[in-house]
């Protein structure tokens, strides 16, 4: 997919045909900007909403606290 996109970009940069450019512009403008969220499954959307609710209600653990706990556990395992 990436190779195709790069090939198309290269082709577009070198394109001189104004009629083709005009058609491409029309195509771009007629294609709705769809939100990626809408393509997610219902389960993923519910998981995201649960996470947002957790944040809104303070049910979070700071990254630094998690990392300190992980490092502590690693050190315990090393010293066992």
ZATIFI-675699 format. One line per field, with one value per residue: residue number from 1; x, z negated, y of N, C-alpha, C in turn; residue in three letters. Coordinates in nm, 3 decimals. Atoms other than C-alpha are relative to their C-alpha. Layout:
residues N
baza (NUM_...)
n.xx (X_...)
n.zz (Z_...)
n.yy (Y_...)
ca.xx (X_...)
ca.zz (Z_...)
ca.yy (Y_...)
c.xx (X_...)
c.zz (Z_...)
c.yy (Y_...)
fise (ALA_...)
***
This chain:
residues 80
baza (1_2_3_4_5_6_7_8_9_10_11_12_13_14_15_16_17_18_19_20_21_22_23_24_25_26_27_28_29_30_31_32_33_34_35_36_37_38_39_40_41_42_43_44_45_46_47_48_49_50_51_52_53_54_55_56_57_58_59_60_61_62_63_64_65_66_67_68_69_70_71_72_73_74_75_76_77_78_79_80)
n.xx (0.084_-0.088_-0.071_0.096_0.019_-0.121_0.000_0.101_-0.051_-0.103_0.070_0.076_-0.094_-0.049_0.115_0.016_0.131_0.092_0.130_-0.012_-0.009_0.134_0.081_-0.047_0.049_0.144_0.010_-0.039_0.105_0.125_-0.019_0.017_-0.104_0.062_-0.072_-0.045_0.071_0.122_-0.033_-0.033_0.111_0.075_-0.076_-0.112_0.057_0.038_-0.124_-0.050_0.088_-0.028_-0.124_0.028_0.075_-0.096_-0.078_0.088_0.034_-0.122_-0.042_-0.122_-0.125_-0.103_-0.103_-0.116_0.033_-0.003_-0.139_-0.069_0.044_-0.061_-0.143_-0.011_0.026_-0.115_-0.110_0.030_-0.023_-0.145_-0.064_0.055)
n.zz (0.000_0.007_-0.127_-0.095_0.033_-0.042_-0.146_-0.042_0.034_-0.099_-0.126_0.013_0.003_-0.136_-0.090_-0.065_-0.063_0.086_0.001_0.098_0.131_0.033_0.037_0.131_0.100_0.016_0.072_0.138_0.064_0.009_0.095_0.136_0.098_0.095_0.127_0.019_0.115_-0.050_-0.057_0.109_0.043_0.116_0.120_0.013_0.036_0.141_0.078_-0.001_0.085_0.139_0.035_0.016_0.125_0.108_0.010_0.050_0.140_0.080_0.019_-0.079_0.074_-0.074_-0.065_0.089_0.106_-0.061_-0.030_0.126_0.045_-0.091_0.032_0.129_-0.022_-0.074_0.095_0.089_-0.075_-0.020_0.127_0.055)
n.yy (-0.119_-0.116_-0.012_-0.055_-0.142_-0.072_-0.002_-0.098_-0.133_-0.032_-0.023_-0.124_-0.112_-0.021_-0.009_-0.131_-0.003_-0.074_0.067_0.109_-0.064_-0.048_0.118_0.047_-0.094_0.028_0.125_-0.028_-0.079_0.076_0.108_-0.053_0.029_0.091_0.015_0.138_0.055_0.063_0.130_0.093_0.085_-0.050_0.036_-0.096_-0.130_0.008_-0.002_-0.138_-0.079_0.037_-0.066_-0.144_-0.013_0.018_-0.124_-0.106_0.028_0.011_0.139_0.014_0.012_-0.072_0.079_0.008_0.096_0.133_0.033_0.026_0.133_0.098_0.005_0.065_0.142_0.053_0.009_0.112_0.123_0.012_0.031_0.125)
ca.xx (0.000_0.280_0.468_0.155_0.102_0.462_0.435_0.117_0.276_0.573_0.341_0.129_0.429_0.538_0.187_0.139_-0.208_-0.444_-0.754_-0.633_-0.540_-0.888_-1.051_-0.832_-0.929_-1.298_-1.251_-1.075_-1.350_-1.628_-1.480_-1.608_-1.350_-1.463_-1.365_-1.159_-1.350_-1.662_-1.480_-1.400_-1.607_-1.870_-1.654_-1.355_-1.576_-1.710_-1.356_-1.251_-1.555_-1.484_-1.129_-1.254_-1.502_-1.221_-1.015_-1.310_-1.376_-1.014_-0.974_-0.621_-0.269_0.011_0.274_0.551_0.376_0.332_0.695_0.817_0.612_0.744_1.105_1.056_0.915_1.203_1.455_1.279_1.296_1.665_1.748_1.552)
ca.zz (0.000_-0.093_0.229_0.430_0.248_0.308_0.674_0.707_0.530_0.764_1.064_0.937_0.873_1.235_1.385_1.636_1.771_1.626_1.721_1.515_1.227_1.241_1.233_0.939_0.754_0.816_0.693_0.379_0.306_0.363_0.126_-0.227_-0.501_-0.698_-1.062_-1.129_-1.454_-1.255_-1.100_-1.441_-1.569_-1.832_-2.088_-2.018_-2.036_-2.372_-2.500_-2.395_-2.562_-2.881_-2.879_-2.829_-3.114_-3.335_-3.259_-3.323_-3.659_-3.774_-3.744_-3.608_-3.723_-3.627_-3.392_-3.640_-3.909_-3.676_-3.566_-3.926_-4.011_-3.706_-3.785_-4.144_-4.029_-3.784_-4.059_-4.287_-4.019_-3.952_-4.320_-4.372)
ca.yy (0.000_0.244_0.168_0.242_0.572_0.676_0.581_0.787_1.084_1.071_1.048_1.338_1.564_1.521_1.541_1.823_1.738_2.000_1.800_1.503_1.733_1.886_1.541_1.439_1.755_1.682_1.326_1.450_1.701_1.447_1.191_1.252_1.277_0.976_0.951_0.637_0.591_0.503_0.206_0.053_-0.235_-0.165_-0.346_-0.119_0.189_0.074_0.011_0.360_0.512_0.318_0.454_0.810_0.761_0.631_0.942_1.174_1.004_0.998_0.622_0.646_0.564_0.803_0.662_0.737_0.533_0.236_0.250_0.268_-0.042_-0.229_-0.138_-0.248_-0.583_-0.632_-0.562_-0.811_-1.078_-1.007_-1.039_-1.362)
c.xx (0.089_0.072_-0.092_-0.020_0.120_0.010_-0.099_0.044_0.103_-0.063_-0.071_0.091_0.045_-0.112_-0.016_-0.139_-0.102_-0.139_0.001_0.006_-0.138_-0.091_0.041_-0.049_-0.149_-0.022_0.031_-0.112_-0.131_0.009_-0.013_0.118_-0.063_0.088_0.034_-0.076_-0.126_0.025_0.035_-0.122_-0.067_0.076_0.116_-0.053_-0.040_0.123_0.058_-0.085_0.022_0.128_-0.019_-0.078_0.092_0.082_-0.085_-0.031_0.122_0.047_0.120_0.120_0.107_0.109_0.121_-0.022_0.005_0.144_0.079_-0.035_0.065_0.148_0.025_-0.017_0.118_0.118_-0.021_0.031_0.149_0.070_-0.051_0.092)
c.zz (0.000_0.132_0.106_-0.023_0.045_0.151_0.052_-0.030_0.103_0.135_-0.002_0.004_0.142_0.103_0.054_0.059_-0.094_-0.007_-0.103_-0.140_-0.046_-0.043_-0.137_-0.112_-0.027_-0.080_-0.148_-0.073_-0.015_-0.100_-0.141_-0.089_-0.112_-0.124_-0.020_-0.114_0.045_0.058_-0.107_-0.035_-0.121_-0.129_-0.023_-0.042_-0.147_-0.091_-0.008_-0.091_-0.148_-0.048_-0.021_-0.127_-0.121_-0.021_-0.063_-0.148_-0.088_-0.026_0.091_-0.094_0.082_0.054_-0.092_-0.110_0.054_0.025_-0.127_-0.051_0.085_-0.031_-0.132_0.015_0.073_-0.094_-0.097_0.068_0.023_-0.127_-0.064_0.024)
c.yy (0.126_0.021_0.061_0.149_0.083_0.010_0.104_0.143_0.044_0.034_0.136_0.123_0.035_0.018_0.142_0.019_0.065_-0.065_-0.113_0.058_0.049_-0.115_-0.054_0.091_-0.023_-0.128_0.022_0.074_-0.076_-0.115_0.055_-0.038_-0.081_-0.012_-0.147_-0.068_-0.075_-0.139_-0.104_-0.084_0.063_-0.028_0.097_0.137_0.002_0.003_0.142_0.088_-0.030_0.068_0.150_0.026_-0.015_0.127_0.110_-0.017_-0.025_-0.140_-0.029_-0.016_0.071_-0.093_-0.021_-0.103_-0.144_-0.043_-0.030_-0.139_-0.110_-0.015_-0.071_-0.152_-0.065_-0.019_-0.117_-0.133_-0.024_-0.047_-0.130_-0.117)
fise (UNK_UNK_UNK_UNK_UNK_UNK_UNK_UNK_UNK_UNK_UNK_UNK_UNK_UNK_UNK_UNK_UNK_UNK_UNK_UNK_UNK_UNK_UNK_UNK_UNK_UNK_UNK_UNK_UNK_UNK_UNK_UNK_UNK_UNK_UNK_UNK_UNK_UNK_UNK_UNK_UNK_UNK_UNK_UNK_UNK_UNK_UNK_UNK_UNK_UNK_UNK_UNK_UNK_UNK_UNK_UNK_UNK_UNK_UNK_UNK_UNK_UNK_UNK_UNK_UNK_UNK_UNK_UNK_UNK_UNK_UNK_UNK_UNK_UNK_UNK_UNK_UNK_UNK_UNK_UNK)
***
